[in-house]
Amino acid sequence: LLFSGVIMFDYIGWPEVGRMIEDAFEQVVAKGVVTYDFARQIDNATEVSTSGFADALVEAINAS
């Protein structure tokens, strides 16, 4: 669903937002902050709720 939003932003002519989301996603996952479905597959991951993952994305976007 997250990347559907990225595609939507690209479609409506706001690709900068899509890139911000993609960059934040990469940063957050690289830190090992993920939801349950990914945490099972990543050693030493920090499992967060879906809303916790969204909060981490927003923090990463605000930090950049």
PQR file with spaces between the fields and no chain letter, atoms N, CA, C, O and H, PARSE charges and radii, in Angstrom:
ATOM       1  N    LEU     1       0.823   -1.184    0.000 -0.4000 1.5000
ATOM       2  CA   LEU     1       0.000    0.000    0.000 -0.0000 2.0000
ATOM       3  C    LEU     1       0.872    1.255    0.000  0.5500 1.7000
ATOM       4  O    LEU     1       0.562    2.241   -0.669 -0.5500 1.4000
ATOM       5  N    LEU     2       1.942    1.205    0.743 -0.4000 1.5000
ATOM       6  CA   LEU     2       2.843    2.362    0.810 -0.0000 2.0000
ATOM       7  C    LEU     2       3.358    2.734   -0.580  0.5500 1.7000
ATOM       8  O    LEU     2       3.360    3.906   -0.959 -0.5500 1.4000
ATOM       9  H    LEU     2       2.195    0.405    1.287  0.4000 1.0000
ATOM      10  N    PHE     3       3.790    1.735   -1.327 -0.4000 1.5000
ATOM      11  CA   PHE     3       4.345    2.027   -2.647 -0.0000 2.0000
ATOM      12  C    PHE     3       3.272    2.353   -3.672  0.5500 1.7000
ATOM      13  O    PHE     3       3.573    2.951   -4.705 -0.5500 1.4000
ATOM      14  H    PHE     3       3.789    0.783   -1.019  0.4000 1.0000
ATOM      15  N    SER     4       2.032    1.977   -3.412 -0.4000 1.5000
ATOM      16  CA   SER     4       0.928    2.447   -4.252 -0.0000 2.0000
ATOM      17  C    SER     4       0.809    3.960   -4.117  0.5500 1.7000
ATOM      18  O    SER     4       0.536    4.662   -5.091 -0.5500 1.4000
ATOM      19  H    SER     4       1.787    1.491   -2.573  0.4000 1.0000
ATOM      20  N    GLY     5       1.016    4.450   -2.909 -0.4000 1.5000
ATOM      21  CA   GLY     5       1.019    5.891   -2.684 -0.0000 2.0000
ATOM      22  C    GLY     5       2.141    6.572   -3.436  0.5500 1.7000
ATOM      23  O    GLY     5       1.957    7.662   -3.979 -0.5500 1.4000
ATOM      24  H    GLY     5       1.238    3.880   -2.117  0.4000 1.0000
ATOM      25  N    VAL     6       3.318    5.933   -3.474 -0.4000 1.5000
ATOM      26  CA   VAL     6       4.448    6.483   -4.217 -0.0000 2.0000
ATOM      27  C    VAL     6       4.079    6.603   -5.698  0.5500 1.7000
ATOM      28  O    VAL     6       4.346    7.624   -6.331 -0.5500 1.4000
ATOM      29  H    VAL     6       3.468    5.048   -3.034  0.4000 1.0000
ATOM      30  N    ILE     7       3.467    5.557   -6.238 -0.4000 1.5000
ATOM      31  CA   ILE     7       3.054    5.577   -7.644 -0.0000 2.0000
ATOM      32  C    ILE     7       2.025    6.676   -7.880  0.5500 1.7000
ATOM      33  O    ILE     7       2.063    7.355   -8.906 -0.5500 1.4000
ATOM      34  H    ILE     7       3.250    4.727   -5.723  0.4000 1.0000
ATOM      35  N    MET     8       1.104    6.853   -6.933 -0.4000 1.5000
ATOM      36  CA   MET     8       0.096    7.902   -7.075 -0.0000 2.0000
ATOM      37  C    MET     8       0.757    9.283   -7.126  0.5500 1.7000
ATOM      38  O    MET     8       0.402   10.113   -7.962 -0.5500 1.4000
ATOM      39  H    MET     8       1.072    6.302   -6.099  0.4000 1.0000
ATOM      40  N    PHE     9       1.715    9.523   -6.232 -0.4000 1.5000
ATOM      41  CA   PHE     9       2.395   10.821   -6.241 -0.0000 2.0000
ATOM      42  C    PHE     9       3.131   11.041   -7.558  0.5500 1.7000
ATOM      43  O    PHE     9       3.134   12.150   -8.092 -0.5500 1.4000
ATOM      44  H    PHE     9       2.003    8.848   -5.553  0.4000 1.0000
ATOM      45  N    ASP    10       3.750    9.994   -8.078 -0.4000 1.5000
ATOM      46  CA   ASP    10       4.399   10.118   -9.390 -0.0000 2.0000
ATOM      47  C    ASP    10       3.365   10.469  -10.459  0.5500 1.7000
ATOM      48  O    ASP    10       3.606   11.335  -11.300 -0.5500 1.4000
ATOM      49  H    ASP    10       3.748    9.093   -7.644  0.4000 1.0000
ATOM      50  N    TYR    11       2.232    9.806  -10.426 -0.4000 1.5000
ATOM      51  CA   TYR    11       1.183   10.002  -11.428 -0.0000 2.0000
ATOM      52  C    TYR    11       0.631   11.430  -11.407  0.5500 1.7000
ATOM      53  O    TYR    11       0.373   12.015  -12.458 -0.5500 1.4000
ATOM      54  H    TYR    11       2.036    9.102   -9.743  0.4000 1.0000
ATOM      55  N    ILE    12       0.454   11.978  -10.222 -0.4000 1.5000
ATOM      56  CA   ILE    12      -0.126   13.327  -10.143 -0.0000 2.0000
ATOM      57  C    ILE    12       0.926   14.425  -10.306  0.5500 1.7000
ATOM      58  O    ILE    12       0.628   15.610  -10.156 -0.5500 1.4000
ATOM      59  H    ILE    12       0.663   11.503   -9.368  0.4000 1.0000
ATOM      60  N    GLY    13       2.147   14.020  -10.612 -0.4000 1.5000
ATOM      61  CA   GLY    13       3.185   15.004  -10.888 -0.0000 2.0000
ATOM      62  C    GLY    13       3.926   15.523   -9.681  0.5500 1.7000
ATOM      63  O    GLY    13       4.483   16.620   -9.711 -0.5500 1.4000
ATOM      64  H    GLY    13       2.389   13.057  -10.734  0.4000 1.0000
ATOM      65  N    TRP    14       3.937   14.744   -8.621 -0.4000 1.5000
ATOM      66  CA   TRP    14       4.642   15.143   -7.407 -0.0000 2.0000
ATOM      67  C    TRP    14       5.681   14.080   -7.035  0.5500 1.7000
ATOM      68  O    TRP    14       5.637   13.520   -5.940 -0.5500 1.4000
ATOM      69  H    TRP    14       3.485   13.853   -8.596  0.4000 1.0000
ATOM      70  N    PRO    15       6.610   13.809   -7.946 -0.5600 1.5000
ATOM      71  CA   PRO    15       7.565   12.723   -7.728  0.2800 2.0000
ATOM      72  C    PRO    15       8.513   12.959   -6.547  0.5500 1.7000
ATOM      73  O    PRO    15       9.065   12.009   -5.994 -0.5500 1.4000
ATOM      74  N    GLU    16       8.701   14.232   -6.163 -0.4000 1.5000
ATOM      75  CA   GLU    16       9.583   14.508   -5.023 -0.0000 2.0000
ATOM      76  C    GLU    16       9.070   13.822   -3.763  0.5500 1.7000
ATOM      77  O    GLU    16       9.855   13.328   -2.954 -0.5500 1.4000
ATOM      78  H    GLU    16       8.252   15.004   -6.613  0.4000 1.0000
ATOM      79  N    VAL    17       7.758   13.795   -3.602 -0.4000 1.5000
ATOM      80  CA   VAL    17       7.168   13.163   -2.420 -0.0000 2.0000
ATOM      81  C    VAL    17       7.397   11.655   -2.470  0.5500 1.7000
ATOM      82  O    VAL    17       7.719   11.028   -1.460 -0.5500 1.4000
ATOM      83  H    VAL    17       7.120   14.197   -4.259  0.4000 1.0000
ATOM      84  N    GLY    18       7.225   11.089   -3.655 -0.4000 1.5000
ATOM      85  CA   GLY    18       7.477    9.657   -3.810 -0.0000 2.0000
ATOM      86  C    GLY    18       8.896    9.288   -3.443  0.5500 1.7000
ATOM      87  O    GLY    18       9.130    8.273   -2.786 -0.5500 1.4000
ATOM      88  H    GLY    18       6.963   11.598   -4.475  0.4000 1.0000
ATOM      89  N    ARG    19       9.854   10.114   -3.868 -0.4000 1.5000
ATOM      90  CA   ARG    19      11.261    9.838   -3.544 -0.0000 2.0000
ATOM      91  C    ARG    19      11.505    9.981   -2.044  0.5500 1.7000
ATOM      92  O    ARG    19      12.276    9.214   -1.468 -0.5500 1.4000
ATOM      93  H    ARG    19       9.664   10.938   -4.402  0.4000 1.0000
ATOM      94  N    MET    20      10.856   10.953   -1.408 -0.4000 1.5000
ATOM      95  CA   MET    20      11.016   11.122    0.040 -0.0000 2.0000
ATOM      96  C    MET    20      10.536    9.876    0.776  0.5500 1.7000
ATOM      97  O    MET    20      11.182    9.419    1.719 -0.5500 1.4000
ATOM      98  H    MET    20      10.229   11.576   -1.876  0.4000 1.0000
ATOM      99  N    ILE    21       9.411    9.331    0.346 -0.4000 1.5000
ATOM     100  CA   ILE    21       8.870    8.123    0.978 -0.0000 2.0000
ATOM     101  C    ILE    21       9.809    6.945    0.750  0.5500 1.7000
ATOM     102  O    ILE    21      10.103    6.194    1.680 -0.5500 1.4000
ATOM     103  H    ILE    21       8.886    9.703   -0.420  0.4000 1.0000
ATOM     104  N    GLU    22      10.282    6.779   -0.488 -0.4000 1.5000
ATOM     105  CA   GLU    22      11.202    5.674   -0.784 -0.0000 2.0000
ATOM     106  C    GLU    22      12.485    5.788    0.024  0.5500 1.7000
ATOM     107  O    GLU    22      12.965    4.795    0.569 -0.5500 1.4000
ATOM     108  H    GLU    22      10.043    7.389   -1.244  0.4000 1.0000
ATOM     109  N    ASP    23      13.042    6.987    0.105 -0.4000 1.5000
ATOM     110  CA   ASP    23      14.271    7.190    0.869 -0.0000 2.0000
ATOM     111  C    ASP    23      14.064    6.899    2.350  0.5500 1.7000
ATOM     112  O    ASP    23      14.898    6.258    2.990 -0.5500 1.4000
ATOM     113  H    ASP    23      12.652    7.794   -0.338  0.4000 1.0000
ATOM     114  N    ALA    24      12.946    7.376    2.884 -0.4000 1.5000
ATOM     115  CA   ALA    24      12.647    7.125    4.297 -0.0000 2.0000
ATOM     116  C    ALA    24      12.469    5.636    4.547  0.5500 1.7000
ATOM     117  O    ALA    24      12.944    5.118    5.557 -0.5500 1.4000
ATOM     118  H    ALA    24      12.270    7.897    2.363  0.4000 1.0000
ATOM     119  N    PHE    25      11.796    4.947    3.648 -0.4000 1.5000
ATOM     120  CA   PHE    25      11.604    3.501    3.774 -0.0000 2.0000
ATOM     121  C    PHE    25      12.952    2.795    3.852  0.5500 1.7000
ATOM     122  O    PHE    25      13.164    1.950    4.722 -0.5500 1.4000
ATOM     123  H    PHE    25      11.409    5.368    2.827  0.4000 1.0000
ATOM     124  N    GLU    26      13.863    3.140    2.944 -0.4000 1.5000
ATOM     125  CA   GLU    26      15.186    2.513    2.939 -0.0000 2.0000
ATOM     126  C    GLU    26      15.929    2.779    4.244  0.5500 1.7000
ATOM     127  O    GLU    26      16.557    1.875    4.795 -0.5500 1.4000
ATOM     128  H    GLU    26      13.690    3.827    2.237  0.4000 1.0000
ATOM     129  N    GLN    27      15.864    4.009    4.742 -0.4000 1.5000
ATOM     130  CA   GLN    27      16.562    4.362    5.984 -0.0000 2.0000
ATOM     131  C    GLN    27      16.013    3.587    7.175  0.5500 1.7000
ATOM     132  O    GLN    27      16.773    3.060    7.988 -0.5500 1.4000
ATOM     133  H    GLN    27      15.354    4.744    4.295  0.4000 1.0000
ATOM     134  N    VAL    28      14.693    3.521    7.269 -0.4000 1.5000
ATOM     135  CA   VAL    28      14.061    2.878    8.421 -0.0000 2.0000
ATOM     136  C    VAL    28      14.332    1.377    8.404  0.5500 1.7000
ATOM     137  O    VAL    28      14.666    0.797    9.437 -0.5500 1.4000
ATOM     138  H    VAL    28      14.076    3.949    6.608  0.4000 1.0000
ATOM     139  N    VAL    29      14.191    0.751    7.254 -0.4000 1.5000
ATOM     140  CA   VAL    29      14.440   -0.690    7.160 -0.0000 2.0000
ATOM     141  C    VAL    29      15.920   -0.990    7.390  0.5500 1.7000
ATOM     142  O    VAL    29      16.252   -2.001    8.010 -0.5500 1.4000
ATOM     143  H    VAL    29      13.920    1.223    6.415  0.4000 1.0000
ATOM     144  N    ALA    30      16.808   -0.136    6.905 -0.4000 1.5000
ATOM     145  CA   ALA    30      18.248   -0.333    7.131 -0.0000 2.0000
ATOM     146  C    ALA    30      18.586   -0.308    8.616  0.5500 1.7000
ATOM     147  O    ALA    30      19.538   -0.959    9.046 -0.5500 1.4000
ATOM     148  H    ALA    30      16.539    0.685    6.402  0.4000 1.0000
ATOM     149  N    LYS    31      17.814    0.437    9.402 -0.4000 1.5000
ATOM     150  CA   LYS    31      18.010    0.469   10.857 -0.0000 2.0000
ATOM     151  C    LYS    31      17.411   -0.755   11.528  0.5500 1.7000
ATOM     152  O    LYS    31      17.612   -0.968   12.723 -0.5500 1.4000
ATOM     153  H    LYS    31      17.040    0.965    9.053  0.4000 1.0000
ATOM     154  N    GLY    32      16.669   -1.571   10.761 -0.4000 1.5000
ATOM     155  CA   GLY    32      16.067   -2.771   11.310 -0.0000 2.0000
ATOM     156  C    GLY    32      14.724   -2.536   11.969  0.5500 1.7000
ATOM     157  O    GLY    32      14.226   -3.406   12.684 -0.5500 1.4000
ATOM     158  H    GLY    32      16.506   -1.398    9.790  0.4000 1.0000
ATOM     159  N    VAL    33      14.135   -1.385   11.743 -0.4000 1.5000
ATOM     160  CA   VAL    33      12.814   -1.076   12.292 -0.0000 2.0000
ATOM     161  C    VAL    33      11.780   -1.523   11.268  0.5500 1.7000
ATOM     162  O    VAL    33      11.638   -0.919   10.205 -0.5500 1.4000
ATOM     163  H    VAL    33      14.540   -0.679   11.163  0.4000 1.0000
ATOM     164  N    VAL    34      11.057   -2.593   11.604 -0.4000 1.5000
ATOM     165  CA   VAL    34      10.131   -3.198   10.648 -0.0000 2.0000
ATOM     166  C    VAL    34       8.903   -3.758   11.364  0.5500 1.7000
ATOM     167  O    VAL    34       8.885   -3.897   12.587 -0.5500 1.4000
ATOM     168  H    VAL    34      11.172   -3.084   12.467  0.4000 1.0000
ATOM     169  N    THR    35       7.889   -4.072   10.581 -0.4000 1.5000
ATOM     170  CA   THR    35       6.688   -4.704   11.118 -0.0000 2.0000
ATOM     171  C    THR    35       6.918   -6.209   11.252  0.5500 1.7000
ATOM     172  O    THR    35       7.923   -6.743   10.782 -0.5500 1.4000
ATOM     173  H    THR    35       7.903   -3.959    9.588  0.4000 1.0000
ATOM     174  N    TYR    36       5.966   -6.879   11.904 -0.4000 1.5000
ATOM     175  CA   TYR    36       6.088   -8.301   12.219 -0.0000 2.0000
ATOM     176  C    TYR    36       6.471   -9.153   11.016  0.5500 1.7000
ATOM     177  O    TYR    36       7.343  -10.015   11.123 -0.5500 1.4000
ATOM     178  H    TYR    36       5.150   -6.445   12.286  0.4000 1.0000
ATOM     179  N    ASP    37       5.833   -8.923    9.874 -0.4000 1.5000
ATOM     180  CA   ASP    37       6.070   -9.778    8.715 -0.0000 2.0000
ATOM     181  C    ASP    37       7.521   -9.743    8.251  0.5500 1.7000
ATOM     182  O    ASP    37       8.020  -10.741    7.731 -0.5500 1.4000
ATOM     183  H    ASP    37       5.125   -8.222    9.787  0.4000 1.0000
ATOM     184  N    PHE    38       8.202   -8.628    8.425 -0.4000 1.5000
ATOM     185  CA   PHE    38       9.616   -8.545    8.065 -0.0000 2.0000
ATOM     186  C    PHE    38      10.524   -8.905    9.231  0.5500 1.7000
ATOM     187  O    PHE    38      11.613   -9.438    9.021 -0.5500 1.4000
ATOM     188  H    PHE    38       7.796   -7.818    8.848  0.4000 1.0000
ATOM     189  N    ALA    39      10.099   -8.627   10.438 -0.4000 1.5000
ATOM     190  CA   ALA    39      10.940   -8.868   11.614 -0.0000 2.0000
ATOM     191  C    ALA    39      11.321  -10.337   11.731  0.5500 1.7000
ATOM     192  O    ALA    39      12.407  -10.666   12.207 -0.5500 1.4000
ATOM     193  H    ALA    39       9.214   -8.193   10.609  0.4000 1.0000
ATOM     194  N    ARG    40      10.432  -11.213   11.299 -0.4000 1.5000
ATOM     195  CA   ARG    40      10.723  -12.654   11.365 -0.0000 2.0000
ATOM     196  C    ARG    40      11.882  -13.026   10.452  0.5500 1.7000
ATOM     197  O    ARG    40      12.501  -14.073   10.645 -0.5500 1.4000
ATOM     198  H    ARG    40       9.549  -10.945   10.912  0.4000 1.0000
ATOM     199  N    GLN    41      12.187  -12.196    9.466 -0.4000 1.5000
ATOM     200  CA   GLN    41      13.190  -12.527    8.460 -0.0000 2.0000
ATOM     201  C    GLN    41      14.494  -11.752    8.618  0.5500 1.7000
ATOM     202  O    GLN    41      15.446  -11.979    7.871 -0.5500 1.4000
ATOM     203  H    GLN    41      11.684  -11.346    9.309  0.4000 1.0000
ATOM     204  N    ILE    42      14.543  -10.840    9.586 -0.4000 1.5000
ATOM     205  CA   ILE    42      15.725   -9.988    9.757 -0.0000 2.0000
ATOM     206  C    ILE    42      16.286  -10.187   11.164  0.5500 1.7000
ATOM     207  O    ILE    42      15.581  -10.019   12.159 -0.5500 1.4000
ATOM     208  H    ILE    42      13.770  -10.656   10.193  0.4000 1.0000
ATOM     209  N    ASP    43      17.561  -10.547   11.226 -0.4000 1.5000
ATOM     210  CA   ASP    43      18.208  -10.713   12.532 -0.0000 2.0000
ATOM     211  C    ASP    43      18.279   -9.386   13.264  0.5500 1.7000
ATOM     212  O    ASP    43      18.560   -8.347   12.667 -0.5500 1.4000
ATOM     213  H    ASP    43      18.134  -10.684   10.417  0.4000 1.0000
ATOM     214  N    ASN    44      18.022   -9.433   14.563 -0.4000 1.5000
ATOM     215  CA   ASN    44      18.108   -8.263   15.440 -0.0000 2.0000
ATOM     216  C    ASN    44      17.193   -7.118   15.029  0.5500 1.7000
ATOM     217  O    ASN    44      17.503   -5.955   15.289 -0.5500 1.4000
ATOM     218  H    ASN    44      17.794  -10.277   15.048  0.4000 1.0000
ATOM     219  N    ALA    45      16.078   -7.432   14.395 -0.4000 1.5000
ATOM     220  CA   ALA    45      15.136   -6.394   13.978 -0.0000 2.0000
ATOM     221  C    ALA    45      14.379   -5.853   15.185  0.5500 1.7000
ATOM     222  O    ALA    45      14.184   -6.549   16.182 -0.5500 1.4000
ATOM     223  H    ALA    45      15.827   -8.377   14.185  0.4000 1.0000
ATOM     224  N    THR    46      13.963   -4.613   15.072 -0.4000 1.5000
ATOM     225  CA   THR    46      13.077   -4.013   16.058 -0.0000 2.0000
ATOM     226  C    THR    46      11.679   -4.059   15.484  0.5500 1.7000
ATOM     227  O    THR    46      11.370   -3.355   14.522 -0.5500 1.4000
ATOM     228  H    THR    46      14.121   -4.048   14.263  0.4000 1.0000
ATOM     229  N    GLU    47      10.831   -4.889   16.074 -0.4000 1.5000
ATOM     230  CA   GLU    47       9.468   -5.057   15.578 -0.0000 2.0000
ATOM     231  C    GLU    47       8.579   -3.937   16.099  0.5500 1.7000
ATOM     232  O    GLU    47       8.522   -3.682   17.302 -0.5500 1.4000
ATOM     233  H    GLU    47      11.082   -5.461   16.855  0.4000 1.0000
ATOM     234  N    VAL    48       7.887   -3.272   15.180 -0.4000 1.5000
ATOM     235  CA   VAL    48       6.968   -2.201   15.543 -0.0000 2.0000
ATOM     236  C    VAL    48       5.616   -2.470   14.894  0.5500 1.7000
ATOM     237  O    VAL    48       5.506   -3.259   13.955 -0.5500 1.4000
ATOM     238  H    VAL    48       7.933   -3.480   14.202  0.4000 1.0000
ATOM     239  N    SER    49       4.604   -1.808   15.404 -0.4000 1.5000
ATOM     240  CA   SER    49       3.277   -1.904   14.802 -0.0000 2.0000
ATOM     241  C    SER    49       3.280   -1.166   13.468  0.5500 1.7000
ATOM     242  O    SER    49       4.241   -0.473   13.134 -0.5500 1.4000
ATOM     243  H    SER    49       4.693   -1.167   16.166  0.4000 1.0000
ATOM     244  N    THR    50       2.215   -1.317   12.724 -0.4000 1.5000
ATOM     245  CA   THR    50       2.098   -0.601   11.455 -0.0000 2.0000
ATOM     246  C    THR    50       2.146    0.903   11.683  0.5500 1.7000
ATOM     247  O    THR    50       2.811    1.629   10.945 -0.5500 1.4000
ATOM     248  H    THR    50       1.434   -1.880   12.996  0.4000 1.0000
ATOM     249  N    SER    51       1.435    1.366   12.711 -0.4000 1.5000
ATOM     250  CA   SER    51       1.463    2.804   12.989 -0.0000 2.0000
ATOM     251  C    SER    51       2.842    3.230   13.496  0.5500 1.7000
ATOM     252  O    SER    51       3.272    4.355   13.242 -0.5500 1.4000
ATOM     253  H    SER    51       0.895    0.776   13.310  0.4000 1.0000
ATOM     254  N    GLY    52       3.530    2.350   14.203 -0.4000 1.5000
ATOM     255  CA   GLY    52       4.890    2.649   14.639 -0.0000 2.0000
ATOM     256  C    GLY    52       5.844    2.761   13.469  0.5500 1.7000
ATOM     257  O    GLY    52       6.758    3.586   13.476 -0.5500 1.4000
ATOM     258  H    GLY    52       3.181    1.436   14.410  0.4000 1.0000
ATOM     259  N    PHE    53       5.626    1.922   12.455 -0.4000 1.5000
ATOM     260  CA   PHE    53       6.451    2.003   11.245 -0.0000 2.0000
ATOM     261  C    PHE    53       6.170    3.308   10.520  0.5500 1.7000
ATOM     262  O    PHE    53       7.092    3.966   10.040 -0.5500 1.4000
ATOM     263  H    PHE    53       4.884    1.252   12.449  0.4000 1.0000
ATOM     264  N    ALA    54       4.907    3.683   10.440 -0.4000 1.5000
ATOM     265  CA   ALA    54       4.545    4.963    9.801 -0.0000 2.0000
ATOM     266  C    ALA    54       5.176    6.125   10.553  0.5500 1.7000
ATOM     267  O    ALA    54       5.667    7.070    9.935 -0.5500 1.4000
ATOM     268  H    ALA    54       4.157    3.149   10.830  0.4000 1.0000
ATOM     269  N    ASP    55       5.168    6.063   11.886 -0.4000 1.5000
ATOM     270  CA   ASP    55       5.821    7.116   12.685 -0.0000 2.0000
ATOM     271  C    ASP    55       7.315    7.197   12.376  0.5500 1.7000
ATOM     272  O    ASP    55       7.874    8.289   12.270 -0.5500 1.4000
ATOM     273  H    ASP    55       4.769    5.295   12.387  0.4000 1.0000
ATOM     274  N    ALA    56       7.959    6.031   12.232 -0.4000 1.5000
ATOM     275  CA   ALA    56       9.381    6.012   11.916 -0.0000 2.0000
ATOM     276  C    ALA    56       9.650    6.616   10.541  0.5500 1.7000
ATOM     277  O    ALA    56      10.646    7.312   10.346 -0.5500 1.4000
ATOM     278  H    ALA    56       7.504    5.145   12.318  0.4000 1.0000
ATOM     279  N    LEU    57       8.756    6.347    9.591 -0.4000 1.5000
ATOM     280  CA   LEU    57       8.888    6.947    8.263 -0.0000 2.0000
ATOM     281  C    LEU    57       8.777    8.466    8.338  0.5500 1.7000
ATOM     282  O    LEU    57       9.575    9.186    7.738 -0.5500 1.4000
ATOM     283  H    LEU    57       7.947    5.781    9.749  0.4000 1.0000
ATOM     284  N    VAL    58       7.784    8.946    9.077 -0.4000 1.5000
ATOM     285  CA   VAL    58       7.598   10.387    9.212 -0.0000 2.0000
ATOM     286  C    VAL    58       8.813   11.030    9.868  0.5500 1.7000
ATOM     287  O    VAL    58       9.252   12.102    9.452 -0.5500 1.4000
ATOM     288  H    VAL    58       7.135    8.362    9.564  0.4000 1.0000
ATOM     289  N    GLU    59       9.352   10.381   10.886 -0.4000 1.5000
ATOM     290  CA   GLU    59      10.562   10.910   11.543 -0.0000 2.0000
ATOM     291  C    GLU    59      11.726   10.988   10.562  0.5500 1.7000
ATOM     292  O    GLU    59      12.464   11.973   10.546 -0.5500 1.4000
ATOM     293  H    GLU    59       8.995    9.511   11.224  0.4000 1.0000
ATOM     294  N    ALA    60      11.889    9.950    9.743 -0.4000 1.5000
ATOM     295  CA   ALA    60      12.975    9.942    8.759 -0.0000 2.0000
ATOM     296  C    ALA    60      12.783   11.045    7.724  0.5500 1.7000
ATOM     297  O    ALA    60      13.745   11.701    7.324 -0.5500 1.4000
ATOM     298  H    ALA    60      11.289    9.150    9.756  0.4000 1.0000
ATOM     299  N    ILE    61      11.543   11.248    7.291 -0.4000 1.5000
ATOM     300  CA   ILE    61      11.259   12.312    6.325 -0.0000 2.0000
ATOM     301  C    ILE    61      11.547   13.673    6.942  0.5500 1.7000
ATOM     302  O    ILE    61      12.164   14.525    6.304 -0.5500 1.4000
ATOM     303  H    ILE    61      10.761   10.715    7.616  0.4000 1.0000
ATOM     304  N    ASN    62      11.110   13.881    8.171 -0.4000 1.5000
ATOM     305  CA   ASN    62      11.336   15.163    8.840 -0.0000 2.0000
ATOM     306  C    ASN    62      12.811   15.430    9.100  0.5500 1.7000
ATOM     307  O    ASN    62      13.240   16.584    9.133 -0.5500 1.4000
ATOM     308  H    ASN    62      10.609   13.188    8.689  0.4000 1.0000
ATOM     309  N    ALA    63      13.588   14.365    9.285 -0.4000 1.5000
ATOM     310  CA   ALA    63      15.009   14.524    9.559 -0.0000 2.0000
ATOM     311  C    ALA    63      15.810   14.874    8.311  0.5500 1.7000
ATOM     312  O    ALA    63      16.932   15.371    8.407 -0.5500 1.4000
ATOM     313  H    ALA    63      13.239   13.428    9.258  0.4000 1.0000
ATOM     314  N    SER    64      15.239   14.616    7.149 -0.4000 1.5000
ATOM     315  CA   SER    64      16.005   14.866    5.911 -0.0000 2.0000
ATOM     316  C    SER    64      15.729   16.232    5.340  0.5500 1.7000
ATOM     317  O    SER    64      16.291   16.595    4.307 -0.5500 1.4000
ATOM     318  H    SER    64      14.327   14.212    7.071  0.4000 1.0000
